[in-house]
Amino acid sequence: MRILVLGSGAREHAIVKALLSENADHEITAAPGNAGIALEVPVVALDPTNGDVVAQYSIDNAIDLVVVGPEAPLVAGVADKLRTRGIPVFGPSKAAAALEGSKTFAKRIMDEAGVPTGKAVRAGTIAEAVAALDEYGAPYVVKADGLAAGKGVLVSPDRDAAIAHAGYWLQHGSVLIEEFLAGEEVSLFLLSDGHSVLPLSPAQDYKRVFDHDEGPNTGGMGAYSPLPWLPEGFIDDVIDTIALPTIRQLASEQKPFIGLLYCGLILTSTGTRVIEFNARFGDPETQVVLPRLVTPLSGLLFAAATGGLGSLDRPEFSSDVAVTVVLASEGYPEDPVTGRKVTGLDRVSDVTIDHASTAVSGDSLLATGGRVLSVVALGDTFSAARAKAYAALDQISLQGGHYRTDIAEKVS
């Protein structure tokens, strides 16, 4: 197949690698890609949020499948432009992508579908936000209603910090004040063709910037898969009580969800609850889920895009475990310092490197964003995979760069 992957992060690098691993003579292009992706497949400098441009490029180059990586093109309606032109696309419409683009919309869908989630109040003013914060009490949970690149959520015992966070995001739209839910978090990806769903392997990510879950939320500082501590029947339960009711509710509203339903879940003392939905592969979880995938990814994505998931078996995964650790720039997530050299990648072995924010300048590789790259290691055990990942990070240099040292530390 001729496949176009939209995006420029480590998630897209992982998708490209998974497609290449099939050895199926695919012709893969990424737009706009990054320095690491460009070492593996051709990249083109087009705007992935411009649906007309993406559609015309796909027609001109006889693209068989477009895979949308990040959320911004989905919320901008790029998938709609492609479908209108008859181009198979893995990614939901603008209407269905509101499941990620608007937390208020997502809460309504969950309520209509009877999906278990936490209580929440939408606030459009600081007075409404303060009243809701005082109603729910500490720990306080404040979420930006729209897209926020993983930085719109605050969970804190500090009331003043919660009010300040609400005030900041109210400049950009409404916020949700939610009840605090305690428990282990799980990321579960489900492929959907608008009617059927197929689950991928669960993962757990680390959202806080520093060890021991301290500091502000980020887009993700690391992840691991699988989750050996999950209760038996967990995936089936999520499909029956969360994924399918959500997909069916969207279909009933003429907003079929075609793409990747990311279920951000928490295992509370009273059962599994939805923390959030996303409308695309998560980052950094994709970096640990796809390397373990045995079933060819291209067939799964094409079946979802063309309505054929119902005839497929559940995807198979290897018995390996996977750990990824994110190397971030100094100052991330508040004010990352960019333009510094990344060195030492030629010295690492027994791991893979998924580039996130990198570019080549002359003979130098430069960090161009907050999360720079993901080091991904596979092993028979989590301790073995962890050892490989951190040994590789010891060889990589980035002035001011930082990473968590406790990824998958407590799992065995």
N, C-alpha and C positions, 0 to 999 in steps of 0.2 A: 504493500500500500504506500501511497504518498501521503505522509502525515505532517501536518503543521501543528507545532506546539507553541502556544502563546504564553509568554511570560519570560522573566529574567532572573528567577531566584533558584535557590537550592532545590525547592520542590520540583521545578521544571527540569533541572539537571537530573534529578532522580528519575523522573518520568522518561526522559530521553534515554538514560542508561537502561532502564527496564525494557524499552522498545528495542534498543540495539541488541540486548542480550538474547533476543529471540532468534537471531541469525536467520531472519526471514527475508532478507533483501529489501527491507523497507527503505524508502527514500524519505528521510526525516529532515525537516527544516524547523528552526526555532526563530521566533520573533518577539522581542529583539535579542533574546539570549544574553549571555555574559561571556567573560573570558574563558571560563571552564567549558561551557557548552560549545563554544566556538572551536575548541580543540577536537570535538567529536562529530559535530554535524554543521552544515552551513547555517549561518544566521543572516537574517535580513532586518534592516533598520526600518521597520514599520511600526506605527502606533497600534498596540493591541487593543486599545479602547475605541478605535475608529472602525465601526462595523463595515462601512462602505469600502474602506481601504482593504480590510482583511478579506471581505467577500470577493472583491475584484482580484486580489492577489491569488486567492484560492482557485478562482475560475481560470485565470491566466496560466496557472501552473498545474491544472488538473489534480488538485488536492482531493484525496478520497476521504479524509477525516481530519477535522480540526479539533484539537484538544485544548480547552481553555484552562490555564493553570490558576491565575490569581482571580480575586473577587471583583476587582474594578471593571474589567471588561464585561463580566456577567451583569453587574448592576447597571452598566451603561447600555445593555441590550445588544451586545455583539452577536450573541447566539441567535437572536431573532433575525438579524440581517442575513446571517448565513443560511438559516432554515428557509427564509423567504426565497433565496436563490437556489434552493435544492441541494445544499452542501451538508452532508452529515457532520454534526458537531456534538462533542461530548461536553455538555455544560447547559445549565438551565436557562430558560428565557428570563428577560428582565422581570416579568411578573413573578415567576417562581423564585428567582434569586433574591427577592425581597425577604425571603426567609432568613438571609444573612444581612441584607442591606437595611432592614428595619427590625429591631428587636420587638417593637410594639406589634408589628405584623406577625412575627413569629409567635408571640404570646397568644395572639388571637387565634391563629391556626391551631396551636396546641390546645387551647380551651375548647374550640369547636370539635376537635378530634378526640378529646378526652385523654390527651397525652400527659403523663405525670410530670410536673415541673414546679418550681417554687412560686410563691406569691410575689406579685410585683405591682408597683404603682408608677404610671407614667407622669412625669413632672415637666411642665413647660416653663415654670418660673422658679426662682430660688426659694420663694416662700413655700411653694408646693413641695419642693425637694426636701426642705428642712422638716416640714410636717411629716412627710413619709419616713424620713430617717428616724425621727423621734418615735414614730409609731412602731417601726420594726426593731429599733435598738441595735446595740453593738453585738457582734462585729457588723459594720456597715458595708453594704454592697451597692455601688453606684456604677451604672453602665451607660455609656453613650449609646443613643438609639441607632445611629448610623454607623458606617464603616469608620474604623479607627486604627487599622493596621495592628490590631492586637494590643493597643495601648489605651483603650477606652474604658477598661474595667478597673475599679479600685475596690479592694476588700481590706478594710482597716478597722481597728478598734478606736481610731482617733476621729471624733466627730468633726472637729475643725477641718481635718484633712478631707473628710468625705464631703463637707460643704464646699470646700475649695475646688475639689474635683468636679462636683456637680456644676459649680459656677463656671468653670472653664468650658465644659462641654455644652452648657446651655447657650454659649455664644454661637454654637454650630448647629443647634437643634435641641430636641427634647432629650431627657435622660430617663432611665428606669431606675427606680429604687427597689431593690429586691430583698426578700428575706434571706438570711445566711443559711446555707446548707453545708453540713459537715459530713465528710467521708472521703473515700478514695475516688479520684477522678479517672475517667476512662475516655479515650477517643476511639470511636468506632466508625469506620468508613463503610458506606453502603452504596453500591452501584444501583442506579435506578433508570428504567426506560419509560417512566411515567406510570407504570402499572405494577411491575415486578421489581423486587430488590434482591441483590446478592451481597453478602457481607464479605469484607476483607478481614484480615487479622487485627484484633484490638491492639492499641498502643497506649502508652502513658507519656505525656509531655511534662516539661518543667517550665512554668510560665514566669516565675520570679527570676530576677536577674542574678541574685547571689545565692550561694550555698544555703542550705537549710530553709529554703523558701523565704528568703529575706529580700527586701528591696522592692522596687516597683515591678508591675507586670510588663512583660515584653511580648514579642511575637512568638517566643519559644526559645529556650536555651539548651534543649536536649530532649531526647526521648528514648524509649526502648520498646521492644516487642519480641515475643508475645507477653501476655500477662498471666503467669502461672497461678496466681492467687485468685483469679476470677471464679465465681461459683459455677458449678455445672449447669448448663442450660442457659447461661447468661445471654449469649448471642440470639438464641431463639426467642427468648423473652423480649429482648429489645426489638426484634423484628415484629413480633406480634403486638406489642403494646405501644411502640413508639414509631418505628419506621413506616410500616404499612399504614397505620392510621393517618400519619402525616401525609404520605404520598396520596392516599385516597381522598383526603380532604382537599388537597390542592387540585387533584383531578376533577373533583366535584365542582370546583370554582373555575373550571376551564383554564387552570394554570398548571398543566402537567410538568412534573419535575423530572427532567432528563439530564442525568449527570451524576455527580457525586454528592450524596447527602452525608455530611459530617455531623455526627451526633456527639456533642460534648456532654458527657454524662457524669453523674456522681452517685456513688453507692451509699445511701444514707441508712440510718437504722430502721427506716420505715419503707425502704425499697429504692429502686433506681429512679432518679429524676433527671430531667434534661436541664443542663445549665445553659446551653446555647446550641443553635444549629448554624452550620456554615454550608455554603453551596458549592464547595470545591475541596480538593485534597488539602489537608492540613500540612503546615510546615512548622516543626520539623518531623512530624510523625510519618509523612510520606517517605522520608529518607530511611526509616527502619522497617516499614511495611513492604514496600516494593522489592527490596533486595531479597526478601524471603519468599516472594511470589513465584510459584512454579508454573501455574497456568499462564499462557501467553497473554500479556496485558492488552495487546492490540485487539485481539478477538473480543475481549470483555468490553473495551471501550466502544468498539464498533457496534456490538450487539446492543449496548445501552443506547447509542445514538440512533439506531435504526429499529428499535422496538423488539429486539430478539432475545432479551435476557431470560424470558420465561422458559426457553428451551435448553438453557445451559445448566450444568451442574455447578455447585458451589466451587469457587476457586480453591486450589490446593496451595499449601505453603510448606516450605522445608522445615525440618526440625531444628535448624539453626536459630540462635537468638541474635538479635541485632541491637546495637547501642550507637547512638549518635550524640556528639557533643558539638555545640555551636561556638565558634570563635567570633567574638564581637569586638567592635572598635571601641577605643577609649571614649567614655562618655555615654555609651549606649545604655538605656534607650532615650534619655532626655535630649542629649545634644552630642551625637557621635562625631568624632573627629575623622575626617576622610582624607584620602590622598596619600596615605602612608604605604610604604612598601611591605609586601608580604613575601617572605623568603622561607626556604627550607622545604618546600613541597617536593623537591627532587630527592629529599633524604628520607621520605616516609615510605613505608612498605606495609603490606598485609592489611591495608585499609583502603577505602575509597574516599575521595574528596568531592563533595558536591558544592560547587561554587554558588554563592548567593549574591554578593555585591562586589564584583571584581572587574577590573579592566586592565588592558595592557597599554603601557606607555613606554615606547622604546623597547628596552630589554627588561623592563620592570613590570611586575604584577602589583597593582595598586588596589587598596580597599576603597570602595566607592560608596559604602553605606554602613548601617549599624551592624547587621549580622553579615559577616564576611564569608564564612564558609562553614560547612558541616563535615566533621570527620565521622565516617561511618565504619563500624567494625562488626564483623560476624564472628561467632564462636560457638563451641559446644555448650559453654556455660556463660552466664553473665559476667562472672569474674574474669574469664578469659577475654571476652569481647571488650570489657572495660579496660583491661590492661593494654590491649592493642590500641584502643582509641587514645588513651592518655599518653602512651609511649609515642604515638605519632604527633600529638600536640606538643610534646617536649621538643620536637625537631622543627616546629614551625615558629617563625618569629614575625611579630607585628608590634611595633612600638605602641605601648599603651593597651594592647589587646588583652582581653580577659575572657574567661570561660568558667563555668561551674565545675567543681571537682567531685560532685556527689551524684552524678547521673547514674541511675540504676544501682546505687550503692546498697540499698536495703532489700533488693530482690535477689532471689536465688532459685 
